[in-house]
Amino acid sequence: MRILITSGGTSEKIDDVRAITNHSSGKLGKAIAESFAKEDVVIDLITTRNAVKPEGKTIHFHLIDSTADLERTLKDLMTVNTYDAVIHSMAVSDFTPESSVTLEDLESAIAKEPADLPKALVDIANERTEKKISSDTDHLVVVLKKNPKIISLIKNLQPKTILVGFKLLVDVPMIELLNVAKASLEKNHADFILANDLAEIRDEKHHGYLINKQHKVKEAHTKTEIAELIKEEVMKLEEVK
Amino acid sequence: MRILITSGGTSEKIDDVRAITNHSSGKLGKAIAESFAKEDVVIDLITTRNAVKPEGKTIHFHLIDSTADLERTLKDLMTVNTYDAVIHSMAVSDFTPESSVTLEDLESAIAKEPADLPKALVDIANERTEKKISSDTDHLVVVLKKNPKIISLIKNLQPKTILVGFKLLVDVPMIELLNVAKASLEKNHADFILANDLAEIRDEKHHGYLINKQHKVKEAHTKTEIAELIKEEVMKLEEVK
């Protein structure tokens, strides 16, 4: 059995010294990788420099920074290997910086009433020659553009792989969390979604709901429990395929 | 002898899952701390979770995330302890997120021609109830406001301490780097500024210029050399004080 796991959080450059990062310790991804490694499953792990690293001699590491890196690495790996399952636990930035300008730049752009304001700001940013944005302004304006949704690529690349997606919300009612997870499951043709709420994650305590295609929900309360639950459910589905 | 070192890079929250981070491995701060620890100097080290940690039994750690945390911790420590020197090598974010809105929000705010656009955007952001910004928009606009300059606080708190500041630029001519460092030295009443250029930093290779109040410049070519140079110059100045 060969699987692909993504873990950690992406980081999107603003300039040569600043970036927008998605918080993720990589601890859950580590637990999942170690859980599969115990079964001698061959694992390709796409992760980041700062994420904690799992141990296991069947784990192959692929380090990335940004969402664009992730997309490239994922496509490369899914072109050369066939995966029985893809477990996409990485916290991927939904947006990437497109332009950074001063408030004065923004106001002068607005005064010209451009048809496409984001494009006008990109032009202003491109005219600037410094590689590090000057701190000589009271307000800085960073415009971000939407990143492609990485999870939606996976079933296009390998329709037969078992896809486990993740949905993290912050302090929402359980019913909302499950509904958002169900919508993500359907939209991305996932086999499972692990739904969790940042308000219910603290150290090893980690409350998660694993939802399958039949909308059955199983619960887990720690990172180790979540990792074991995902492994069991993926291996069960793999057997009956 | 007791000194205060800051090391690593700050991280400024955009929302509960995203932050703007300043790149800094903490490797130079680690080298500096270890260099002073060899001389049995007592060290308070303000650093971040992700920064590499120095070893030394005279080092006391103080972990922070944001520039606001840094300001609080630095003021607290400089109130209770007297430092012979403060070595401020942390990469501090010049800006912190003030509001995050969609492009549509920005455009509707502009249409109302507010006297204070940043304030109007703060009001819009405050009306939003979700704790994680929805990804359901093509462009996100993050407005950042200027942070207080931490380095300028140090000599106000302890005029007699020896202050070592850092200036990092990206791919500029050497003469510009030295001029910017000189300006920072005077503005912040620093005793030394370590000037360096990101284009000349790669792994252990790290080109730095240490400028003193008499504008004399000494050069170093690795992190270890920079750390030793700073230690020697600080201890020499401490002796004649």
Contacts between the chains, C-beta under 8 A, distances in Angstrom:
chain1	res1	chain2	res2	distance
A	11	B	21	7.3
A	14	B	20	6.9
A	15	B	170	7.8
A	16	B	170	4.6
A	16	B	171	8.0
A	16	B	198	5.8
A	17	B	22	6.0
A	17	B	23	5.5
A	17	B	91	6.8
A	17	B	168	6.8
A	17	B	170	6.8
A	17	B	198	6.8
A	18	B	20	6.1
A	18	B	21	7.2
A	18	B	22	5.8
A	18	B	23	7.2
A	18	B	93	7.3
A	19	B	20	7.3
A	19	B	21	5.6
A	19	B	23	6.6
A	20	B	14	7.0
A	20	B	18	6.1
A	20	B	19	7.2
A	20	B	20	5.6
A	20	B	21	7.7
A	21	B	11	7.3
A	21	B	18	7.2
A	21	B	19	5.6
A	21	B	20	7.7
A	21	B	21	4.9
A	22	B	17	6.0
A	22	B	18	5.9
A	23	B	17	5.5
A	23	B	18	7.3
A	23	B	19	6.6
A	50	B	50	5.4
A	91	B	17	6.8
A	93	B	18	7.3
A	94	B	135	3.7
A	95	B	135	7.3
A	95	B	140	5.0
A	98	B	139	7.3
A	103	B	117	7.2
A	103	B	118	6.6
A	103	B	143	7.6
A	106	B	117	7.6
A	107	B	117	7.0
A	110	B	110	5.5
A	117	B	103	7.2
A	117	B	106	7.6
A	117	B	107	7.0
A	118	B	103	6.5
A	118	B	139	5.3
A	130	B	170	7.7
A	131	B	170	4.1
A	131	B	171	5.6
A	132	B	169	6.6
A	132	B	170	4.5
A	132	B	198	7.9
A	135	B	94	3.7
A	135	B	95	7.3
A	135	B	146	7.1
A	137	B	146	7.4
A	138	B	145	6.7
A	138	B	146	5.2
A	139	B	98	7.3
A	139	B	118	5.3
A	139	B	143	5.9
A	139	B	144	6.6
A	139	B	145	5.6
A	139	B	146	7.3
A	140	B	95	4.9
A	140	B	143	7.5
A	140	B	144	4.4
A	141	B	141	6.5
A	141	B	142	7.5
A	141	B	143	5.5
A	141	B	144	7.6
A	142	B	141	7.5
A	142	B	142	4.6
A	142	B	143	8.0
A	142	B	144	6.7
A	143	B	103	7.5
A	143	B	139	5.8
A	143	B	140	7.5
A	143	B	141	5.5
A	143	B	142	8.0
A	144	B	139	6.6
A	144	B	140	4.4
A	144	B	141	7.5
A	144	B	142	6.7
A	145	B	138	6.7
A	145	B	139	5.7
A	146	B	135	7.2
A	146	B	137	7.4
A	146	B	138	5.3
A	146	B	139	7.3
A	168	B	17	6.8
A	168	B	132	8.0
A	169	B	132	6.6
A	170	B	15	7.8
A	170	B	16	4.6
A	170	B	17	6.8
A	170	B	130	7.7
A	170	B	131	4.1
A	170	B	132	4.6
A	171	B	16	8.0
A	171	B	131	5.6
A	198	B	16	5.7
A	198	B	17	6.8
A	198	B	132	7.9
